Amino acid sequence: MTNFKNETNKAYSQRQFKNRWDALKKEWKAWKKLKGEDNGLRWNTIKRTIDASNDW
């Protein structure tokens, strides 16, 4: 927390950091699930979007 404050000049409490960490963890899990190959979706590296088949 001290290093973050020194680098960004913003002070957050430990609870605020934990809340943000938990929210980011949920988003990351959802992202990994969307990017997975087994669900019919795939990541298009050229367009930087998620592609789905017409059947999906």
Buried (B, 14 or more C-beta within 10 A) or exposed (E): EEEEEEEEEEEBEEEEEEEEEEEEEEEEEEEEEEEEEEEEBBBEEEEEEEEEEEEE
